Amino acid sequence: MELLKKMWKEDEGQDLIEYGLLLGIITVGAIASIKLIGPKVTSYFSSTNTNLP
């Protein structure tokens, strides 16, 4: 019973879960940003490439 009480009060793994969630949120945001900005950057470089001699 003491082991269960000790395990219930421990929060050592909590930080790892929080960092994992934060990493997931940042990753989703980065992928969404790249998908939104990607076509604009591609068209910019394509137009620049066609204007080069």
Secondary structure, 3 states (H helix, E strand, C coil): CHHHHHHHHCCCCHHHHHHHHHHHHHHHHHHHHHHHHHHHHHHHHHHHHHHCC
